[in-house]
Amino acid sequence: MTEEPIQETVDEPQAEPVVAPEPAPQPEPAAVAPPQPEPVVAPESAAPVVAETPAAPASEGDDLDAAIAQAADLVESEPAGETPAEDAAAEDAAASEPAETVAPPQFVMPEHDHAASRVSWWPFIVYDLFWLAFAGFMVWQFQQLPADVALFDSDLYPAFLLGGIVLTIAGPLLILAAWFASWGKPGAHKGHLFVSALIKGAIATAIGVTLWWGAILVLDQLRLGAMI
């Protein structure tokens, strides 16, 4: 058997125990305040929010100041040289002036073509040609009478007298016929057409009657040397 070496153990010095000091008396805890909410920090880019405050009610002094300022603006806006007295005088003059009366609408006659309102001369020229032919035929017939027979004693005298009366009555009838025939003219006025036909018909009839009665008087003068 082998003998184990005996190790000498050296007792290490033991540490002295630490004595804890007695705790100091703690004060009684005070009332705990409720936790405060953390402040909200707005981002730097956002504009600061300004709380709107209600406008204070306007006082009588503010109303008076506003009225004075408005009156001053009106005075400045008025053109130079005009005064309230001049304005009042102008208003009185305008009020004293009579109101403009509106004239009633006047009837305007439509324009018409004067050339279209004239009756043609041709119907009346043909009418006078009949008178001329009648007077010529009467003169030729009376020249065939004997020298000792007067015109009013011949058998042809009543016929020629009646023929002249018929042609004279035909004058007004021709006037109406020419007037009716001209109604179809564009732009013509019936009143002007009637006046034109009346004037021309009267002239033509006067010429025909002169030819008729003049032929009788001339024949008597030539044959008998005296008028009827």
C-alpha positions in Angstrom: 0.0 0.0 0.0 1.2 3.3 -0.8 0.9 6.1 1.6 -0.9 9.2 0.3 1.0 12.3 0.9 -0.5 14.4 3.6 -1.2 17.9 2.4 -0.9 20.5 5.0 -3.9 22.7 5.0 -3.5 26.2 6.2 -6.5 27.8 7.6 -7.3 31.0 5.7 -8.4 33.9 7.9 -12.2 34.2 8.0 -13.7 37.6 7.0 -15.5 39.4 9.6 -19.3 39.5 9.1 -20.6 42.8 7.9 -23.3 44.2 10.1 -25.9 46.1 8.1 -26.8 49.4 9.5 -30.3 49.9 10.8 -32.5 51.5 8.2 -33.4 55.0 8.8 -37.1 55.7 9.4 -38.8 56.3 6.1 -41.3 59.3 5.9 -44.8 58.5 5.3 -45.6 58.4 1.6 -47.5 61.5 0.3 -50.5 61.3 -2.0 -49.5 60.1 -5.4 -50.5 62.5 -8.2 -52.3 61.1 -11.2 -50.0 60.5 -14.2 -49.8 63.5 -16.6 -50.3 62.9 -20.3 -47.2 63.3 -22.3 -47.2 66.5 -24.4 -47.7 65.9 -28.1 -44.8 67.3 -30.1 -45.9 68.6 -33.5 -43.6 67.7 -36.4 -41.3 70.5 -37.5 -42.7 70.8 -41.0 -46.3 71.3 -39.8 -47.4 74.9 -39.3 -48.2 75.8 -35.7 -51.9 75.4 -34.9 -53.3 78.6 -33.7 -56.5 78.3 -31.7 -59.2 80.5 -32.9 -60.4 82.9 -30.3 -64.0 84.2 -30.5 -64.2 87.7 -31.7 -65.0 90.2 -29.0 -68.4 91.9 -29.6 -68.1 95.2 -31.2 -68.7 98.1 -29.0 -70.5 101.3 -29.8 -67.1 103.0 -30.1 -66.0 100.6 -32.8 -69.3 101.1 -34.7 -68.7 104.9 -34.6 -65.1 104.5 -35.8 -66.2 102.3 -38.7 -68.9 104.8 -39.7 -66.4 107.7 -39.6 -63.9 105.7 -41.7 -66.6 104.8 -44.3 -67.6 108.5 -44.6 -64.0 109.5 -45.1 -63.7 106.9 -47.9 -66.8 108.3 -49.6 -65.5 111.8 -49.4 -62.1 110.8 -50.9 -63.8 108.9 -53.7 -65.9 111.9 -54.8 -64.5 113.9 -57.7 -62.9 117.2 -56.8 -64.9 120.3 -57.2 -68.2 118.7 -56.2 -69.8 119.6 -52.9 -72.9 118.2 -51.1 -74.7 121.5 -51.9 -73.9 121.1 -55.6 -75.1 117.5 -55.5 -78.3 118.5 -53.9 -78.9 121.3 -56.4 -78.2 118.8 -59.3 -80.7 116.4 -57.8 -83.3 119.1 -57.5 -82.8 120.2 -61.1 -83.1 116.7 -62.3 -86.3 116.2 -60.3 -87.8 119.5 -61.6 -87.1 118.6 -65.3 -90.2 117.1 -66.9 -90.0 113.5 -67.8 -89.3 112.7 -71.4 -92.4 111.7 -73.2 -92.1 108.8 -75.5 -93.6 109.7 -78.9 -96.2 107.2 -80.2 -95.0 105.1 -83.1 -95.7 106.8 -86.4 -97.1 104.8 -89.3 -94.6 104.9 -92.1 -95.9 104.3 -95.6 -94.0 101.6 -97.4 -91.9 102.8 -100.2 -93.2 102.1 -103.7 -91.9 102.4 -107.2 -93.4 105.6 -108.7 -92.9 104.2 -112.2 -94.9 101.1 -111.4 -97.8 103.4 -110.1 -98.4 104.9 -113.5 -100.9 103.7 -116.0 -99.7 103.3 -119.6 -100.7 105.9 -122.2 -101.4 103.4 -124.9 -105.1 102.7 -124.1 -105.9 106.4 -124.2 -103.9 107.0 -127.4 -105.9 104.3 -129.1 -109.1 105.9 -127.7 -108.1 109.2 -129.2 -107.4 107.5 -132.5 -111.1 106.3 -132.5 -112.2 109.9 -131.9 -110.0 111.1 -134.8 -111.3 108.4 -137.1 -114.9 109.3 -136.2 -114.4 113.0 -136.7 -112.7 112.3 -140.1 -115.6 110.1 -141.3 -118.1 112.7 -140.2 -116.4 115.4 -142.1 -116.2 113.2 -145.2 -120.0 112.4 -145.0 -121.0 115.9 -144.5 -119.0 117.0 -147.5 -121.3 114.9 -149.6 -124.4 116.8 -148.6 -125.9 119.4 -151.0 -124.9 122.9 -150.5 -128.4 124.0 -149.6 -128.8 121.4 -146.8 -127.7 122.3 -143.3 -125.9 119.7 -141.2 -128.5 119.6 -138.5 -131.2 119.1 -141.1 -129.5 116.0 -142.6 -130.3 112.4 -141.7 -126.7 111.8 -140.7 -126.6 114.5 -138.0 -128.5 112.4 -135.2 -126.2 109.4 -135.9 -123.0 111.4 -135.6 -124.4 113.1 -132.5 -125.1 109.8 -130.9 -121.7 108.4 -131.9 -120.0 111.4 -130.1 -122.0 110.7 -126.9 -121.1 107.0 -127.0 -117.4 107.8 -127.3 -117.7 110.4 -124.5 -119.2 107.8 -122.2 -116.5 105.3 -123.2 -113.9 107.6 -121.6 -114.7 106.9 -117.9 -115.2 103.2 -118.7 -111.7 103.1 -120.2 -110.3 104.8 -117.1 -111.7 102.0 -114.9 -110.5 99.3 -117.3 -107.0 100.7 -117.4 -107.0 100.9 -113.6 -108.1 97.3 -113.0 -105.6 96.0 -115.6 -102.7 97.7 -113.9 -103.3 96.1 -110.5 -100.9 93.2 -111.3 -97.8 95.5 -111.4 -95.3 94.6 -108.7 -94.8 97.4 -106.1 -97.7 99.5 -107.4 -100.2 101.3 -105.2 -103.9 101.2 -106.2 -104.5 104.8 -105.2 -101.7 106.1 -107.3 -102.8 103.9 -110.2 -106.3 105.3 -110.1 -105.1 108.9 -110.0 -102.9 108.2 -113.0 -105.7 106.5 -115.0 -108.1 109.3 -114.1 -105.8 112.1 -115.3 -104.8 110.4 -118.5 -108.4 109.3 -119.3 -109.7 112.9 -118.7 -107.1 114.3 -121.1 -107.9 111.7 -123.7 -111.7 112.3 -123.4 -111.2 116.1 -123.6 -109.2 115.7 -126.8 -111.8 113.4 -128.4 -114.8 115.7 -127.5 -112.9 118.7 -128.9 -112.3 116.8 -132.2 -115.9 115.8 -132.5 -117.5 119.1 -131.7 -114.9 121.1 -133.4 -115.4 119.2 -136.7 -119.1 120.0 -136.7 -118.5 123.7 -136.1 -115.8 123.9 -138.7 -118.0 122.2 -141.3 -120.9 124.6 -140.7 -118.5 127.5 -141.0 -117.1 126.3 -144.3 -120.4 125.3 -145.8 -122.7 128.0 -144.6 -120.3 130.7 -143.6 -121.8 130.7 -140.0 -121.6 128.6 -136.9 -124.6 126.4 -135.8 
